[in-house]
Amino acid sequence: MTEHVIPTIRPRSARVADLAQRAVVTAPADSTLTECAALMRREHVGSIIVTQQGRPIGVLTDRDIVLEAVAVQLDPATLTAGDVMSKPLATVSEDDDLFDALARMREHGVRRLPVVDGAGALCGLLAVDNVLEVLAEEIDSVVRVVKAEQTKETALRR
């Protein structure tokens, strides 16, 4: 009699480097909010990574500009990204596991994490949108397996 062995299924997690966007919109900390807003408009993004010597030091969002300058009637031409950016900045290493990155997002209450290399230089951006896209593809694959099994079972029982 042949013994049927069921393989152990272990979750395989992608590395951050596999999912991160490599094109990241950045601005130096001394950029004015007016310059940053123009950059966001030109690049069609709602946030930028604020850098200093190639290293990420904060995040500036369109919401930050509105709430910290426009809504309180401050001149966005005189305030800089460094003045209103969100900090401290949570980052993730390109070698980190996806599940570790998701835990860091939850811990810091953010939807995007700048990705840094071993030297701390910015090399990408991991957004929850990227993660959801990958997870949706995986769920779709599982649904197809279940559907195929149901179809096979139905055909065998007829």
Salt bridges, closest charged atoms under 4 A:
GLU94 OE1 - ARG22 NH1 3.69
ASP95 OD1 - ARG15 NH1 2.84
ASP96 OD2 - ARG104 NH1 3.42
GLU107 OE2 - HIS108 NE2 3.57
ASP140 OD2 - ARG144 NH2 2.34
GLU153 OE2 - ARG157 NH2 3.30
